[in-house]
Amino acid sequence: MEGKNRSDIRPGSHVSIVLKKDQRTGKLTEGIVKDILTKSSSHPHGIKVRLVSGAVGRVKKILI
């Protein structure tokens, strides 16, 4: 599932994000969502989140 809709993402969700520094390469970082930073209901590039590890990026995939 893609991470473009805020309603699909909850704190505690396991996701893959792309960090700002990795946007050119598309390298993904996995983790657990701590905070949802995007206020709008959707975003074309993915909802911005903060992981438990402290990493901030846009959600590309929601993992099960």
C-alpha positions as a Markdown table, in Angstrom:
| # | Residue | x | y | z |
|---|---|---|---|---|
| 1 | Met | 0.0 | 0.0 | 0.0 |
| 2 | Glu | 1.3 | 3.5 | -0.8 |
| 3 | Gly | 1.6 | 6.2 | 1.8 |
| 4 | Lys | -0.2 | 9.0 | 0.1 |
| 5 | Asn | -3.3 | 9.1 | 2.3 |
| 6 | Arg | -2.9 | 10.2 | 5.9 |
| 7 | Ser | -5.9 | 8.0 | 7.0 |
| 8 | Asp | -3.9 | 4.9 | 6.1 |
| 9 | Ile | -1.1 | 5.7 | 8.5 |
| 10 | Arg | -1.2 | 5.4 | 12.3 |
| 11 | Pro | 1.5 | 5.8 | 15.0 |
| 12 | Gly | 2.9 | 2.3 | 15.4 |
| 13 | Ser | 2.5 | 1.4 | 11.7 |
| 14 | His | 5.5 | -0.4 | 10.1 |
| 15 | Val | 6.5 | 1.7 | 7.0 |
| 16 | Ser | 9.2 | 2.3 | 4.4 |
| 17 | Ile | 10.2 | 5.9 | 4.0 |
| 18 | Val | 12.5 | 7.9 | 1.8 |
| 19 | Leu | 14.7 | 10.3 | 3.6 |
| 20 | Lys | 15.4 | 13.8 | 2.2 |
| 21 | Lys | 19.0 | 12.9 | 1.5 |
| 22 | Asp | 18.0 | 9.7 | -0.3 |
| 23 | Gln | 15.3 | 11.3 | -2.6 |
| 24 | Arg | 17.7 | 11.2 | -5.6 |
| 25 | Thr | 18.6 | 7.5 | -5.2 |
| 26 | Gly | 15.2 | 6.3 | -3.8 |
| 27 | Lys | 16.8 | 4.4 | -1.0 |
| 28 | Leu | 14.2 | 3.3 | 1.5 |
| 29 | Thr | 14.4 | 3.2 | 5.3 |
| 30 | Glu | 12.1 | 0.9 | 7.3 |
| 31 | Gly | 10.8 | 1.7 | 10.7 |
| 32 | Ile | 7.8 | 2.3 | 13.1 |
| 33 | Val | 5.9 | 5.5 | 12.9 |
| 34 | Lys | 6.1 | 7.7 | 16.0 |
| 35 | Asp | 4.5 | 11.0 | 14.7 |
| 36 | Ile | 2.7 | 12.0 | 11.5 |
| 37 | Leu | 4.0 | 15.4 | 10.4 |
| 38 | Thr | 1.8 | 16.1 | 7.4 |
| 39 | Lys | -1.4 | 17.9 | 8.4 |
| 40 | Ser | -3.3 | 17.5 | 5.1 |
| 41 | Ser | -5.3 | 14.4 | 4.3 |
| 42 | Ser | -3.1 | 13.4 | 1.4 |
| 43 | His | 0.1 | 14.3 | -0.3 |
| 44 | Pro | 1.3 | 13.4 | -3.9 |
| 45 | His | 4.8 | 12.5 | -2.7 |
| 46 | Gly | 3.8 | 10.6 | 0.5 |
| 47 | Ile | 2.8 | 11.6 | 4.0 |
| 48 | Lys | 5.8 | 12.9 | 6.0 |
| 49 | Val | 6.4 | 11.0 | 9.3 |
| 50 | Arg | 8.9 | 10.7 | 12.1 |
| 51 | Leu | 10.0 | 7.2 | 12.9 |
| 52 | Val | 10.8 | 5.9 | 16.5 |
| 53 | Ser | 14.5 | 6.1 | 15.5 |
| 54 | Gly | 14.1 | 9.8 | 14.9 |
| 55 | Ala | 14.4 | 9.6 | 11.1 |
| 56 | Val | 12.0 | 11.9 | 9.1 |
| 57 | Gly | 10.8 | 11.2 | 5.6 |
| 58 | Arg | 7.9 | 10.6 | 3.3 |
| 59 | Val | 6.1 | 7.2 | 3.4 |
| 60 | Lys | 6.5 | 5.2 | 0.2 |
| 61 | Lys | 5.1 | 1.8 | 1.4 |
| 62 | Ile | 3.0 | 0.7 | 4.3 |
| 63 | Leu | 4.3 | -2.7 | 5.4 |
| 64 | Ile | 2.3 | -5.4 | 7.2 |
